[in-house]
């Protein structure tokens, strides 16, 4: 077994809970965990959020703003992954209070419930967005956080809560700051799926600023990092997962056109988003040293898989292409 693969012996028979299990990363993480023969619990708000192909999975209905539902869901759980959050930037900025309530107070409820149920290991999934605008790249775990909006501020608040519970109560909590990721099941409002779907539908591309850069990794690599973090991550430590490759929005558009075999006119609007991060580039060397993690999937190979998935969904007229549930 490769050193950067999850250890099946660690996971076998363990009770695992994933909040945000119906979201993009959550769904892909659940696919990975199912392959490891765990006893898996989806924590979701509605039965409509549960994939039909997971009959063996325990579904727990609840909300992170409801402490009691979390406390029930976490009974007997060995490892809990906390992914539930509002993540789409325009949505977070339009719903400021709801974003902070879900992302920060929801995390507080989760931590209190995990403490009450004596959960052995917690992985809090944060985001690279907490770094905000940085002059020095690449970004490491030691780079000071500089939140620029309610999303990044609420996720950083969740980190602070997680670290405080680890200190106050001796809880084993590790934190992920993953950089941008893409792949199957991502909501069509996000950058890469929005480009893919418009191209496949024969639409013109109305885009924002072509110059900002992002560090994109394939979702399979990201969720494999989450699993390794549960196995090997030190408590109260932060770990980054990224591709360590910076790509501009314009480069991403051009690459998707090449991979999909579909070209379209592109209309750029550099003033579309007033508050934005101009450049993003992560350093994953700590995750390599301590977890054995490295990205495996090349950007173009990941795009081929992603384009094929969305093309298949469109061909089958699957409603999930129209609306994949929020995390």
C-alpha positions in Angstrom: 0.0 0.0 0.0 1.4 3.5 -0.9 2.5 5.5 2.1 0.1 8.3 1.1 -2.9 6.0 1.1 -5.3 5.6 4.1 -4.5 2.6 6.3 -7.4 0.2 6.0 -6.5 -1.4 9.3 -7.0 1.9 11.1 -10.4 2.4 9.7 -11.9 -1.1 9.7 -15.0 -1.2 11.9 -14.7 2.4 13.2 -17.8 4.5 13.6 -17.4 7.7 11.5 -19.6 10.7 11.3 -19.4 13.3 8.5 -21.2 16.7 8.8 -21.8 18.3 5.5 -22.0 14.8 4.0 -24.2 15.9 1.2 -21.9 18.7 0.0 -19.1 18.5 -2.6 -16.1 17.5 -0.5 -18.3 15.7 2.1 -19.8 13.4 -0.6 -16.4 12.5 -2.0 -15.0 11.9 1.5 -17.9 9.6 2.2 -17.2 7.7 -1.0 -13.6 7.2 0.2 -14.6 6.2 3.7 -17.1 3.7 2.4 -14.3 1.9 0.5 -12.5 1.6 3.8 -15.3 -0.5 5.4 -16.2 1.9 8.1 -19.5 2.3 9.9 -20.5 5.6 8.2 -23.0 8.1 9.4 -24.2 10.9 7.1 -25.3 14.0 9.1 -27.7 15.9 6.8 -30.6 18.2 7.0 -32.9 16.3 4.7 -33.3 12.8 3.3 -33.2 14.4 -0.1 -29.5 15.1 0.5 -28.6 11.5 0.8 -27.2 9.7 -2.3 -29.5 6.8 -3.5 -26.5 4.6 -4.0 -25.6 4.4 -0.2 -28.2 2.1 1.3 -25.8 0.8 3.8 -25.1 4.2 5.3 -26.7 5.4 8.5 -28.5 8.7 7.9 -28.8 11.1 10.8 -31.1 14.1 10.2 -30.2 17.2 12.0 -28.7 20.7 11.8 -25.4 22.0 13.2 -27.4 24.8 14.8 -29.3 22.2 16.8 -27.0 20.9 19.5 -29.3 18.0 20.5 -29.3 16.5 17.0 -25.5 16.6 17.0 -25.2 15.0 20.4 -27.4 12.1 19.2 -25.5 11.8 15.9 -22.1 11.6 17.7 -23.0 8.8 20.2 -20.5 6.0 19.9 -18.5 7.8 17.1 -14.7 7.2 16.9 -13.8 9.8 14.3 -15.8 12.9 13.3 -15.2 15.1 10.3 -16.8 18.6 10.5 -17.4 19.9 6.9 -20.8 21.5 7.3 -20.6 25.2 6.3 -21.9 27.8 3.9 -19.1 28.1 1.3 -20.2 29.8 -1.9 -18.8 33.3 -1.7 -21.7 35.3 -3.1 -24.1 33.4 -0.9 -22.0 34.0 2.2 -21.8 37.8 1.5 -25.5 38.0 0.9 -26.3 36.1 4.1 -23.9 37.4 6.6 -25.6 36.4 9.9 -26.6 33.0 8.6 -23.1 32.3 7.4 -21.5 33.2 10.8 -24.2 31.2 12.6 -23.7 28.1 10.5 -19.9 28.2 10.2 -18.9 29.4 13.6 -21.8 28.7 16.0 -22.5 25.5 14.3 -18.9 24.5 14.9 -19.3 25.4 18.6 -22.3 23.1 18.8 -20.4 20.4 17.1 -17.4 20.7 19.4 -19.6 20.7 22.5 -21.4 17.6 21.3 -18.2 15.8 20.4 -16.8 16.6 23.9 -20.0 15.3 25.6 -19.8 12.1 23.6 -16.0 11.7 24.1 -15.2 11.4 20.3 -11.6 10.2 20.0 -10.6 12.2 16.9 -12.0 15.3 15.2 -11.0 16.8 11.9 -12.1 20.4 11.4 -12.2 21.3 7.7 -11.3 25.0 7.4 -10.1 26.8 4.2 -7.2 28.6 2.6 -9.4 31.6 2.4 -8.5 32.5 6.0 -5.2 33.8 4.6 -6.8 36.5 2.6 -4.5 38.7 0.5 -0.8 37.7 1.0 2.2 39.5 -0.5 4.5 36.5 0.1 3.9 33.2 -1.7 3.7 30.3 -1.3 1.5 30.3 1.7 2.6 28.0 4.6 0.8 27.1 7.8 2.8 29.8 9.5 1.5 32.6 7.3 -0.7 34.9 9.4 -4.4 34.7 8.7 -6.0 37.8 7.3 -9.7 37.2 6.6 -11.2 39.5 4.0 -14.9 38.6 4.2 -17.5 36.9 6.4 -16.8 33.4 5.0 -13.1 33.5 5.9 -13.8 35.2 9.2 -16.4 32.6 10.2 -14.1 29.7 9.2 -11.2 31.2 11.2 -13.6 31.6 14.2 -14.3 27.9 13.9 -10.6 27.2 13.9 -10.1 29.2 17.1 -13.0 27.4 18.7 -11.5 24.0 17.7 -8.1 25.0 19.1 -9.6 26.3 22.3 -11.5 23.0 22.9 -8.3 21.0 22.3 -6.5 23.1 24.9 -9.3 23.3 27.5 -10.5 19.8 27.3 -7.6 17.8 25.9 -9.6 16.9 22.7 -7.7 15.5 19.7 -8.5 18.0 17.0 -6.6 18.5 13.8 -7.3 21.3 11.3 -7.2 21.2 7.5 -6.8 24.3 5.4 -7.4 22.9 1.9 -6.8 25.1 -1.1 -9.3 25.2 -4.0 -10.5 21.9 -5.2 -12.7 20.6 -8.1 -14.3 17.4 -9.3 -17.6 15.5 -9.4 -20.6 16.7 -7.3 -19.5 20.3 -7.0 -22.3 22.8 -7.2 -22.5 24.5 -10.6 -22.1 28.0 -9.1 -18.4 27.4 -8.4 -15.7 28.4 -11.0 -14.7 25.2 -12.7 -18.2 23.5 -12.9 -19.8 26.8 -14.0 -17.3 27.0 -16.9 -17.7 23.3 -17.8 -21.5 23.4 -17.8 -21.8 26.6 -19.9 -19.4 25.2 -22.4 -21.3 21.8 -22.6 -24.6 23.7 -23.0 -23.1 25.8 -25.9 -23.4 29.1 -23.9 -21.1 32.1 -24.1 -18.9 32.7 -21.0 -19.4 35.8 -19.1 -16.5 35.8 -16.7 -15.1 38.2 -14.0 -11.4 39.2 -13.7 -9.1 37.0 -15.8 -6.0 37.7 -13.7 -6.5 36.3 -10.1 -4.8 33.0 -9.5 -5.8 29.9 -7.6 -4.2 26.7 -6.5 -6.5 23.9 -7.6 -6.3 20.2 -6.6 -8.6 17.3 -7.5 -11.1 16.5 -4.8 -9.9 12.9 -4.5 -6.5 14.1 -3.4 -8.1 16.6 -0.9 -10.4 14.0 0.8 -7.5 11.5 1.0 -5.7 14.2 2.9 -8.6 14.5 5.3 -8.5 10.8 6.0 -4.7 10.8 6.5 -5.2 13.8 8.9 -7.6 11.7 11.0 -5.0 8.9 11.1 -1.8 10.8 11.7 -2.5 14.5 12.3 -1.2 16.0 15.5 -3.7 17.6 17.8 -4.0 21.5 17.6 -2.0 21.4 14.3 -3.0 22.9 11.0 -2.2 21.1 7.7 -2.5 22.3 4.1 -3.5 20.4 1.0 -2.9 21.9 -2.4 -1.3 21.3 -5.8 1.5 23.9 -5.2 0.7 25.2 -8.7 -0.7 28.7 -9.4 -3.1 29.1 -12.3 -4.9 32.2 -13.4 -8.6 32.2 -14.1 -7.9 32.8 -17.8 -5.5 29.8 -17.9 -8.2 27.7 -16.2 -10.8 28.7 -18.8 -8.4 27.9 -21.7 -7.5 24.5 -20.2 -11.1 23.5 -19.8 -11.9 24.5 -23.4 -9.0 22.3 -24.5 -10.0 19.3 -22.4 -13.7 19.6 -23.3 -13.1 20.1 -27.0 -15.6 23.0 -26.8 -14.7 26.6 -27.5 -16.8 29.7 -26.8 -16.6 33.5 -26.8 -15.4 34.8 -23.4 -16.5 38.2 -22.0 -14.3 39.4 -19.1 -15.4 41.9 -16.4 -12.4 42.7 -14.2 -14.7 44.7 -11.8 -17.1 41.9 -11.2 -16.0 41.2 -7.6 -14.8 44.2 -5.7 -13.3 42.2 -2.8 -11.1 39.3 -4.0 -7.9 37.5 -3.4 -5.5 38.4 -6.2 -3.1 35.4 -5.8 -3.2 32.0 -4.0 -0.5 29.4 -3.9 -0.1 26.8 -1.1 2.8 24.8 0.3 1.9 21.3 1.3 5.4 20.2 2.6 4.2 19.8 6.2 1.5 17.4 5.1 4.1 15.4 3.2 6.5 15.3 6.2 3.9 14.4 8.8 1.1 12.6 6.9 2.9 11.3 3.9 0.5 13.2 1.6 1.1 14.4 -1.9 -1.3 15.2 -4.7 -1.5 12.4 -7.2 -3.9 13.7 -9.9 -2.6 16.1 -12.5 -4.8 19.2 -13.2 -5.6 18.2 -16.8 -6.3 14.5 -15.8 -8.6 15.7 -13.0 -10.4 18.0 -15.5 -10.9 15.1 -17.9 -12.6 13.2 -15.1 -14.7 16.2 -14.1 -15.8 17.1 -17.6 -16.7 13.5 -18.3 -18.8 13.4 -15.1 -20.7 16.6 -15.9 -21.2 15.5 -19.5 -22.7 12.2 -18.2 -25.0 14.0 -15.8 -26.2 16.3 -18.5 -26.8 13.4 -20.9 -28.8 11.6 -18.2 -30.6 14.9 -17.2 -29.7 14.2 -13.6 -31.1 17.0 -11.4 -28.0 17.0 -9.3 -26.3 18.9 -12.1 -28.9 21.6 -11.6 -28.5 21.6 -7.8 -26.0 19.8 -5.7 -26.8 20.4 -2.0 -24.7 23.0 -0.1 -22.2 21.6 2.4 
